[in-house]
Amino acid sequence: MDIKQEKITTLHDFNADYKSIANTVIEGAVDRPVSIVMPMLYREITGDALGVIKKELNKCTYLHEIIIPLAAQNEREFNHVKKFFTDLKIPHLIMWCNGPKIEKLLEELKSDGIDLLKYQGKGRDVWLALGIASLKSYAVGLHDADIMLYDETIPTKLFYPLVEPELDFKFNKGYYARVNTEKGIMYGRVVRLFLQPLLEAFLEKHTRPLKFVQFLHSFRYPLSGEFALTSDLARDVDIPGNWGLEIGIMAEMYRNVITKRICQTDLGFYDHKHQKIGTEEQGLMKMVGDILETLLRALIEEDNITISQDYIRSLRVLYQRYAQDAIRKYHADAHFNNLRYDRHIEEHMVERFSKQIMVSGEHYLQHPVGSRIPDWLRTISARKKIREQLLDVVIVDNE
């Protein structure tokens, strides 16, 4: 528990009155409608989290709508998800993002010079949902569909600083403790053992300030998938089509929003499904690779750094030193809090992450431009009613 304020305004939860917060959001949502986007994979329907999330969302009666962008392999899976959400009382739409109707619409859009068919995964799904959500809502909140400790306070806390007129923020990033106190386990491996030490390495490597790294470093949990933003921002963000989504969103906020209109809010404890360490093509290794490449591109754009093989090698050396320091610190923290902590496994993960820095760094040097989904403003300029057409398609799918 702390009261520290840094570059980014932090809304701590040490004496929050949830009823008062909820009443403010209920009143504010009358003039400033809010919607939730919850991307999901079909397999998450069999998990333990989604039933609880549905129950808690039903308490959020202030929501204008809930949009659920879904990756499903066939119509049977899509219909199964539609049936699962029939007792969700809040107005909602299931968006079959890789379904035939949306694919057909994207084929038509390709003829207008916007090729979205080459993107797949969570990034494109979120982008599609933001297009619909921004039509009628003042603000849009996003959260994942696998949160084990979900309750109604999560969306309410996300929206509060955006709809409260006395605060009037434009972007709110959720943060949390990735600890399961019942099991006595500390999670959040990619943030703890990769991103945080990597940011420290970047800061040491450069004598001049790297402002975007400092910006990221000001957030308690920069890879949080839980955040809320105003609809004008939702229409104006380029989204990476891979695991770099969260870093890409942060880069867009850094570029488009002044710091005093950005905040982060304590969401408490958080637990969700945990990825295996995997390979370069899946799991945590794929994730850290995409994050690194997205971060390198953002740093070139925002801080004008120069990347080379020698740069990547020295970055890896510095990363390993800071990651070793992190392991020592988290071991002490776990020991104090009576949590199980396997230093050998953590050391092994750092070794794997370190190797991935070289692999992904080399891949970046060969493909420096990368690919980002065009923002909705550009897409609308190519086809003015594309969001309305997309909404019509989704409504038909949901009939």
C-alpha positions as CSV (number, residue, x, y, z in Angstrom):
1,M,0.0,0.0,0.0
2,D,1.4,3.4,-0.9
3,I,0.4,7.0,-1.6
4,K,3.1,7.8,-4.1
5,Q,2.4,10.0,-7.1
6,E,4.7,10.1,-10.0
7,K,4.5,11.4,-13.6
8,I,1.1,9.7,-14.2
9,T,-1.8,10.5,-11.8
10,T,-2.5,7.4,-9.7
11,L,-5.9,6.7,-8.1
12,H,-5.1,4.5,-5.2
13,D,-7.7,2.3,-3.5
14,F,-6.9,2.8,0.2
15,N,-10.2,4.3,1.3
16,A,-12.4,4.3,-1.8
17,D,-16.2,4.4,-1.3
18,Y,-17.4,2.1,-4.0
19,K,-21.1,3.1,-3.6
20,S,-20.2,6.8,-4.1
21,I,-18.0,5.9,-7.1
22,A,-20.8,3.8,-8.6
23,N,-23.3,6.5,-8.1
24,T,-21.0,9.0,-9.9
25,V,-20.6,6.7,-12.8
26,I,-24.4,6.0,-13.0
27,E,-25.1,9.7,-13.0
28,G,-22.3,10.6,-15.4
29,A,-23.2,7.9,-17.9
30,V,-26.5,9.6,-18.5
31,D,-24.8,12.4,-20.5
32,R,-21.6,10.4,-21.2
33,P,-22.7,6.9,-22.2
34,V,-20.1,4.2,-21.6
35,S,-19.6,0.7,-23.2
36,I,-17.5,-2.3,-22.5
37,V,-15.5,-4.3,-25.1
38,M,-14.5,-7.8,-23.9
39,P,-12.5,-9.7,-26.5
40,M,-12.6,-13.5,-26.1
41,L,-11.6,-16.8,-27.6
42,Y,-14.1,-19.5,-27.9
43,R,-12.2,-21.8,-25.6
44,E,-12.7,-19.3,-22.7
45,I,-16.4,-20.3,-22.6
46,T,-15.3,-23.5,-20.8
47,G,-13.3,-21.6,-18.2
48,D,-14.3,-20.7,-14.6
49,A,-14.1,-16.9,-15.1
50,L,-16.7,-16.1,-17.7
51,G,-19.8,-17.1,-15.7
52,V,-18.7,-14.8,-12.8
53,I,-17.9,-12.0,-15.3
54,K,-21.4,-12.3,-16.8
55,K,-23.0,-12.2,-13.3
56,E,-21.0,-9.1,-12.2
57,L,-21.6,-7.3,-15.5
58,N,-25.4,-7.6,-15.0
59,K,-24.9,-5.4,-11.9
60,C,-23.4,-2.6,-14.1
61,T,-26.8,-1.2,-15.2
62,Y,-25.2,2.1,-16.3
63,L,-23.6,0.4,-19.3
64,H,-24.9,1.5,-22.7
65,E,-23.8,-1.8,-24.2
66,I,-21.3,-4.7,-24.1
67,I,-19.5,-5.7,-27.3
68,I,-17.9,-9.1,-27.3
69,P,-15.5,-9.6,-30.2
70,L,-15.1,-13.3,-30.6
71,A,-12.7,-15.6,-32.4
72,A,-14.7,-18.7,-33.4
73,Q,-13.8,-21.4,-35.8
74,N,-17.4,-22.1,-37.1
75,E,-21.0,-21.2,-36.7
76,R,-21.6,-23.9,-34.0
77,E,-19.1,-22.1,-31.7
78,F,-20.5,-18.7,-32.5
79,N,-24.1,-19.9,-31.7
80,H,-22.8,-21.5,-28.5
81,V,-21.4,-18.2,-27.3
82,K,-24.6,-16.4,-28.3
83,K,-26.6,-18.9,-26.2
84,F,-24.2,-18.5,-23.3
85,F,-24.8,-14.8,-23.1
86,T,-28.6,-14.9,-23.4
87,D,-28.9,-14.2,-19.7
88,L,-26.7,-11.1,-19.9
89,K,-29.3,-8.4,-19.2
90,I,-27.2,-5.5,-20.4
91,P,-27.7,-4.8,-24.2
92,H,-24.9,-6.7,-25.9
93,L,-23.6,-7.8,-29.3
94,I,-21.5,-10.9,-30.0
95,M,-19.1,-9.9,-32.9
96,W,-17.9,-12.9,-34.8
97,C,-14.7,-11.2,-36.0
98,N,-13.5,-14.0,-38.3
99,G,-17.0,-14.9,-39.4
100,P,-18.1,-14.9,-43.1
101,K,-20.2,-11.6,-42.9
102,I,-17.4,-9.6,-41.4
103,E,-14.8,-11.2,-43.7
104,K,-17.0,-10.2,-46.7
105,L,-17.2,-6.6,-45.5
106,L,-13.4,-6.5,-45.0
107,E,-13.0,-7.8,-48.6
108,E,-15.1,-4.9,-49.8
109,L,-13.0,-2.5,-47.7
110,K,-9.9,-3.9,-49.3
111,S,-11.1,-2.6,-52.7
112,D,-11.0,0.9,-51.1
113,G,-7.3,0.5,-50.3
114,I,-7.6,-0.6,-46.6
115,D,-6.5,-4.2,-46.3
116,L,-7.5,-5.6,-42.9
117,L,-7.6,-9.2,-44.0
118,K,-3.9,-9.6,-43.4
119,Y,-4.3,-9.0,-39.7
120,Q,-5.6,-11.7,-37.4
121,G,-5.9,-12.1,-33.6
122,K,-6.8,-9.9,-30.6
123,G,-5.5,-6.7,-32.2
124,R,-7.9,-6.8,-35.1
125,D,-10.8,-8.0,-33.0
126,V,-10.3,-5.1,-30.6
127,W,-10.1,-2.7,-33.5
128,L,-13.3,-3.9,-35.0
129,A,-15.1,-3.6,-31.6
130,L,-13.9,-0.1,-31.0
131,G,-15.4,0.9,-34.3
132,I,-18.9,0.0,-33.2
133,A,-18.4,1.0,-29.5
134,S,-17.3,4.5,-30.5
135,L,-20.5,5.2,-32.5
136,K,-22.7,5.9,-29.6
137,S,-20.6,6.0,-26.5
138,Y,-18.5,8.8,-24.9
139,A,-16.0,6.3,-23.5
140,V,-15.1,2.7,-24.0
141,G,-13.7,0.3,-21.4
142,L,-11.7,-2.9,-22.3
143,H,-11.0,-5.9,-20.2
144,D,-10.3,-9.6,-20.9
145,A,-12.7,-12.5,-20.6
146,D,-10.6,-14.7,-18.3
147,I,-10.3,-12.6,-15.1
148,M,-10.7,-15.1,-12.2
149,L,-11.2,-12.4,-9.5
150,Y,-13.6,-10.2,-11.5
151,D,-16.3,-8.1,-9.9
152,E,-18.4,-5.1,-10.8
153,T,-15.9,-2.6,-9.4
154,I,-13.5,-3.2,-12.3
155,P,-15.5,-1.4,-15.1
156,T,-16.8,1.1,-12.6
157,K,-13.3,2.1,-11.5
158,L,-12.2,2.3,-15.1
159,F,-14.9,4.7,-16.1
160,Y,-15.0,6.9,-13.0
161,P,-12.2,9.3,-13.8
162,L,-13.5,9.7,-17.4
163,V,-17.2,10.5,-16.5
164,E,-16.6,12.5,-13.3
165,P,-16.6,16.1,-14.5
166,E,-14.3,17.3,-11.8
167,L,-11.6,14.9,-13.1
168,D,-12.3,14.6,-16.8
169,F,-9.5,12.3,-17.8
170,K,-9.3,10.9,-21.3
171,F,-7.4,7.6,-20.6
172,N,-7.4,5.4,-17.6
173,K,-5.1,2.4,-17.2
174,G,-6.0,-0.3,-14.7
175,Y,-3.3,-1.8,-12.5
176,Y,-3.3,-4.6,-10.0
177,A,-1.4,-7.0,-7.9
178,R,-0.9,-10.2,-9.9
179,V,-0.9,-12.4,-6.8
180,N,-3.2,-15.3,-5.9
181,T,-3.2,-15.2,-2.1
182,E,-5.2,-18.4,-1.7
183,K,-2.6,-20.4,-3.7
184,G,0.3,-18.3,-2.4
185,I,1.7,-17.6,-5.9
186,M,3.0,-14.4,-7.5
187,Y,2.3,-14.1,-11.2
188,G,2.8,-11.3,-13.7
189,R,6.0,-12.8,-15.1
190,V,6.2,-10.9,-18.3
191,V,6.0,-7.5,-16.5
192,R,8.2,-8.5,-13.5
193,L,10.9,-10.4,-15.3
194,F,10.9,-8.9,-18.8
195,L,9.3,-5.5,-19.3
196,Q,10.4,-3.8,-16.1
197,P,14.1,-4.9,-16.3
198,L,14.0,-4.1,-20.1
199,L,12.8,-0.5,-19.4
200,E,15.6,-0.1,-16.8
201,A,18.1,-1.3,-19.4
202,F,16.9,1.2,-21.9
203,L,17.2,4.0,-19.3
204,E,20.7,3.1,-18.4
205,K,21.9,2.7,-22.0
206,H,21.1,6.3,-23.0
207,T,22.6,9.3,-21.3
208,R,19.7,11.5,-22.6
209,P,16.2,10.9,-21.3
210,L,14.1,8.5,-23.3
211,K,10.7,10.1,-22.7
212,F,8.6,7.3,-23.9
213,V,10.4,4.8,-21.7
214,Q,10.0,7.2,-18.8
215,F,6.3,7.4,-19.6
216,L,5.9,3.6,-19.6
217,H,8.0,3.4,-16.4
218,S,5.5,5.6,-14.7
219,F,2.7,3.0,-14.9
220,R,2.4,0.3,-12.3
221,Y,1.3,-2.3,-14.8
222,P,1.9,-1.1,-18.4
223,L,0.8,-4.4,-19.9
224,S,-2.6,-4.3,-18.3
225,G,-5.4,-5.3,-20.7
226,E,-7.9,-3.3,-18.6
227,F,-8.3,0.3,-19.5
228,A,-10.8,2.9,-20.6
229,L,-10.5,5.7,-23.1
230,T,-12.8,8.3,-24.7
231,S,-14.3,7.5,-28.0
232,D,-12.4,10.2,-29.9
233,L,-9.2,8.5,-28.9
234,A,-10.7,5.1,-29.8
235,R,-11.2,6.3,-33.3
236,D,-7.6,7.7,-33.5
237,V,-5.4,4.8,-32.5
238,D,-3.2,2.6,-34.6
239,I,-3.3,-0.9,-33.1
240,P,-0.6,-3.5,-33.5
241,G,-2.0,-6.8,-34.7
242,N,-0.1,-9.0,-32.3
243,W,0.9,-9.3,-28.6
244,G,2.3,-5.7,-28.8
245,L,-1.3,-4.4,-28.5
246,E,-0.9,-2.9,-25.0
247,I,2.5,-1.3,-25.7
248,G,1.0,0.0,-29.0
249,I,-2.0,1.5,-27.2
250,M,0.4,3.2,-24.7
251,A,2.5,4.6,-27.6
252,E,-0.7,6.1,-29.1
253,M,-1.7,7.7,-25.8
254,Y,1.7,9.1,-25.3
255,R,1.5,10.6,-28.8
256,N,-2.1,11.9,-28.7
257,V,-2.9,12.8,-25.1
258,I,-1.2,15.3,-22.7
259,T,0.0,13.6,-19.5
260,K,-2.4,15.5,-17.2
261,R,-5.4,13.8,-18.9
262,I,-4.0,10.3,-18.3
263,C,-4.3,8.4,-15.1
264,Q,-4.1,4.8,-13.7
265,T,-6.4,3.2,-11.1
266,D,-5.9,0.5,-8.6
267,L,-8.1,-2.5,-9.4
268,G,-7.0,-4.6,-6.5
269,F,-5.9,-8.3,-6.9
270,Y,-6.0,-9.9,-10.3
271,D,-5.7,-13.4,-11.6
272,H,-6.4,-14.9,-15.0
273,K,-5.2,-17.8,-17.2
274,H,-1.5,-18.2,-17.3
275,Q,0.4,-18.8,-20.5
276,K,3.0,-21.4,-20.8
277,I,6.5,-20.2,-21.6
278,G,6.1,-21.7,-25.1
279,T,8.3,-21.0,-28.2
280,E,9.0,-18.1,-30.5
281,E,5.6,-18.8,-32.1
282,Q,3.4,-19.2,-29.1
283,G,3.1,-18.5,-25.3
284,L,5.2,-16.1,-23.3
285,M,8.1,-16.3,-25.7
286,K,5.9,-15.1,-28.6
287,M,4.5,-12.4,-26.3
288,V,7.9,-11.0,-25.2
289,G,9.1,-11.0,-28.8
290,D,6.1,-9.0,-30.1
291,I,6.4,-6.6,-27.1
292,L,10.1,-6.0,-27.8
293,E,9.6,-5.3,-31.5
294,T,6.6,-3.0,-30.8
295,L,8.7,-1.1,-28.2
296,L,11.7,-0.7,-30.5
297,R,9.5,0.8,-33.2
298,A,7.9,3.2,-30.7
299,L,11.3,4.3,-29.4
300,I,12.5,5.1,-32.9
301,E,9.4,7.1,-33.6
302,E,9.2,8.9,-30.3
303,D,12.8,9.1,-29.0
304,N,14.8,8.8,-32.3
305,I,17.1,6.0,-31.1
306,T,19.2,4.0,-33.6
307,I,19.0,0.2,-33.5
308,S,21.8,-2.1,-34.6
309,Q,23.1,-5.6,-33.8
310,D,25.6,-4.1,-31.3
311,Y,22.7,-2.2,-29.7
312,I,20.7,-5.3,-29.3
313,R,23.6,-7.2,-27.8
314,S,24.4,-4.6,-25.2
315,L,20.7,-4.2,-24.4
316,R,20.6,-7.9,-23.7
317,V,23.5,-7.7,-21.3
318,L,21.9,-4.8,-19.4
319,Y,18.6,-6.6,-19.4
320,Q,20.0,-9.7,-17.7
321,R,21.6,-7.6,-15.0
322,Y,18.4,-5.8,-14.1
323,A,16.4,-9.1,-14.4
324,Q,18.7,-10.7,-11.9
325,D,18.2,-7.8,-9.6
326,A,14.4,-8.2,-10.0
327,I,14.5,-11.9,-9.1
328,R,16.4,-11.0,-5.9
329,K,13.8,-8.3,-5.0
330,Y,10.8,-10.4,-5.8
331,H,12.2,-13.4,-3.9
332,A,12.5,-11.2,-0.8
333,D,9.0,-9.8,-1.3
334,A,7.5,-13.3,-1.7
335,H,9.4,-14.5,1.4
336,F,8.0,-11.6,3.4
337,N,4.4,-12.3,2.2
338,N,4.6,-16.1,2.7
339,L,4.3,-16.8,-1.1
340,R,5.9,-19.7,-2.9
341,Y,8.7,-18.6,-5.1
342,D,10.9,-20.8,-7.2
343,R,14.1,-18.9,-8.0
344,H,15.3,-21.6,-10.4
345,I,12.2,-21.3,-12.6
346,E,12.4,-17.5,-12.5
347,E,16.1,-17.7,-13.5
348,H,15.3,-20.1,-16.3
349,M,12.6,-17.7,-17.6
350,V,15.0,-14.8,-17.6
351,E,17.5,-16.9,-19.6
352,R,14.8,-17.7,-22.2
353,F,13.7,-14.1,-22.3
354,S,17.3,-12.9,-22.8
355,K,17.7,-15.2,-25.8
356,Q,14.4,-13.9,-27.2
357,I,15.8,-10.4,-27.1
358,M,18.4,-11.5,-29.7
359,V,16.0,-13.4,-31.8
360,S,13.3,-10.7,-31.9
361,G,15.9,-7.9,-32.2
362,E,17.3,-9.6,-35.3
363,H,13.8,-10.0,-36.7
364,Y,13.2,-6.4,-36.1
365,L,16.3,-5.3,-38.0
366,Q,15.1,-7.4,-41.0
367,H,11.6,-6.0,-40.7
368,P,11.8,-2.6,-39.2
369,V,8.6,-1.1,-40.4
370,G,6.2,-3.8,-39.0
371,S,2.5,-3.6,-39.4
372,R,-0.2,-1.6,-37.6
373,I,-3.9,-1.6,-38.2
374,P,-4.9,1.8,-39.6
375,D,-6.9,4.0,-37.2
376,W,-10.6,4.3,-37.7
377,L,-10.3,8.0,-38.9
378,R,-8.4,6.8,-41.9
379,T,-10.8,3.9,-42.5
380,I,-13.8,6.3,-42.3
381,S,-12.2,8.6,-44.8
382,A,-11.9,5.6,-47.2
383,R,-15.5,4.5,-46.6
384,K,-17.6,7.0,-44.6
385,K,-20.3,4.6,-43.3
386,I,-18.0,1.6,-42.6
387,R,-18.8,1.6,-38.9
388,E,-22.5,1.7,-39.5
389,Q,-22.1,-1.1,-42.1
390,L,-20.1,-3.2,-39.6
391,L,-22.8,-2.6,-36.9
392,D,-25.5,-3.7,-39.3
393,V,-23.6,-6.9,-40.0
394,V,-23.2,-7.7,-36.3
395,I,-26.9,-7.0,-35.6
396,V,-27.9,-9.5,-38.3
397,D,-25.5,-12.1,-36.9
398,N,-27.1,-11.6,-33.5
399,E,-30.7,-12.0,-34.7
